[in-house]
Amino acid sequence: EPVKDYVFSQEVTGQFMEHVDNLLKLILPAYVQEGRSYLTIAIGCTGGRHRSVAIAEALGKSIAAHGYRPRVSHRDINA
């Protein structure tokens, strides 16, 4: 939780999330219209256990808020 709070206290994080959200609003309907069953989005950081986890979780919530069913997984969280 402290890492998440730190990550989202950074101005650039809000800007990043806004840009990604706008991109997803553009491409997700097109993927559905083309009959695609999934879209893979990868978020990385140096260790893969803190910052990227916070961002991925937030993106999952954003995608769900748009009416889609995201599946969020963390490859390196227990590494």
Backbone hydrogen bonds in HBPLUS format (Angstrom, degrees):
<---DONOR---> <-ACCEPTOR-->    atom                        ^
c    i                          cat <-CA-CA->   ^        H-A-AA   ^      H-
h    n   atom  resd res      DA  || num        DHA   H-A  angle D-A-AA Bond
n    s   type  num  typ     dist DA aas  dist angle  dist       angle   num
A0005-ASP N   A0001-GLU O   2.91 MM   4  6.13 164.9  1.93 155.4 159.2     1
A0006-TYR N   A0002-PRO O   2.93 MM   4  6.13 154.6  1.99 143.0 150.1     2
A0007-VAL N   A0003-VAL O   2.79 MM   4  6.03 171.1  1.80 161.0 162.8     3
A0008-PHE N   A0004-LYS O   2.95 MM   4  6.12 168.8  1.96 155.6 158.3     4
A0009-SER N   A0005-ASP O   3.00 MM   4  6.01 111.8  2.48 132.9 148.3     5
A0009-SER N   A0006-TYR O   3.07 MM   3  5.09 149.2  2.17 100.5 110.1     6
A0010-GLN N   A0007-VAL O   3.30 MM   3  5.72 160.6  2.34 107.8 113.6     7
A0013-THR N   A0010-GLN O   3.07 MM   3  5.46 136.0  2.27 106.6 118.0     8
A0015-GLN N   A0011-GLU O   3.19 MM   4  6.55 158.1  2.24 150.1 156.4     9
A0016-PHE N   A0012-VAL O   2.84 MM   4  5.99 160.5  1.87 148.1 153.6    10
A0017-MET N   A0013-THR O   2.87 MM   4  6.07 168.2  1.89 154.9 157.7    11
A0018-GLU N   A0014-GLY O   2.99 MM   4  6.12 155.8  2.05 144.2 150.8    12
A0019-HIS N   A0015-GLN O   3.02 MM   4  6.28 161.0  2.06 151.2 155.7    13
A0020-VAL N   A0016-PHE O   2.92 MM   4  6.18 167.7  1.94 158.6 162.0    14
A0021-ASP N   A0017-MET O   2.85 MM   4  5.90 160.1  1.89 147.1 153.3    15
A0022-ASN N   A0018-GLU O   2.98 MM   4  6.16 157.7  2.03 145.8 151.6    16
A0023-LEU N   A0019-HIS O   2.98 MM   4  6.23 154.8  2.05 146.5 153.7    17
A0024-LEU N   A0020-VAL O   2.85 MM   4  6.13 160.9  1.89 154.1 159.1    18
A0025-LYS N   A0021-ASP O   2.93 MM   4  6.17 155.4  1.99 149.3 155.8    19
A0026-LEU N   A0022-ASN O   3.18 MM   4  6.39 137.6  2.37 137.2 147.7    20
A0026-LEU N   A0023-LEU O   3.06 MM   3  5.12 128.6  2.34  96.3 110.2    21
A0027-ILE N   A0023-LEU O   2.91 MM   4  6.22 163.3  1.93 157.9 161.8    22
A0028-LEU N   A0024-LEU O   2.91 MM   4  5.49 164.2  1.93 145.1 150.1    23
A0031-TYR N   A0027-ILE O   2.93 MM   4  6.22 154.0  1.99 157.9 165.6    24
A0032-VAL N   A0028-LEU O   3.07 MM   4  6.35 162.4  2.10 156.5 160.4    25
A0033-GLN N   A0029-PRO O   2.89 MM   4  6.07 162.3  1.92 148.3 153.7    26
A0034-GLU N   A0030-ALA O   2.97 MM   4  6.14 145.5  2.09 144.1 152.6    27
A0036-ARG N   A0031-TYR O   2.97 MM   5  5.30 152.7  2.05 165.6 157.3    28
A0035-GLY N   A0032-VAL O   2.92 MM   3  5.10 155.7  1.98 107.0 114.7    29
A0054-ALA N   A0050-HIS O   3.07 MM   4  6.37 159.8  2.11 153.8 158.3    30
A0055-ILE N   A0051-ARG O   3.04 MM   4  6.35 163.6  2.07 156.0 160.2    31
A0056-ALA N   A0052-SER O   2.83 MM   4  5.91 167.0  1.84 149.2 153.4    32
A0057-GLU N   A0053-VAL O   2.96 MM   4  6.07 164.2  1.99 151.7 155.7    33
A0058-ALA N   A0054-ALA O   3.11 MM   4  6.27 158.0  2.16 143.1 149.2    34
A0059-LEU N   A0055-ILE O   2.85 MM   4  6.13 157.1  1.91 154.5 161.4    35
A0060-GLY N   A0056-ALA O   2.90 MM   4  6.11 154.8  1.96 147.6 154.6    36
A0061-LYS N   A0057-GLU O   3.08 MM   4  6.38 154.9  2.14 146.2 152.1    37
A0062-SER N   A0058-ALA O   2.95 MM   4  6.22 153.1  2.03 145.8 153.7    38
A0063-ILE N   A0059-LEU O   2.83 MM   4  6.07 161.8  1.86 155.4 159.6    39
A0064-ALA N   A0060-GLY O   2.98 MM   4  6.17 160.1  2.02 147.1 152.6    40
A0065-ALA N   A0061-LYS O   2.93 MM   4  6.12 147.6  2.04 141.5 150.6    41
A0066-HIS N   A0063-ILE O   3.06 MM   3  5.21 141.3  2.21 100.1 111.4    42
A0068-TYR N   A0063-ILE O   3.34 MM   5  5.81 162.4  2.37 144.4 141.6    43
A0067-GLY N   A0064-ALA O   2.90 MM   3  5.17 159.5  1.95 111.8 115.9    44
A0079-ALA N   A0076-ASP O   3.06 MM   3  5.01 167.6  2.08 110.3 113.0    45
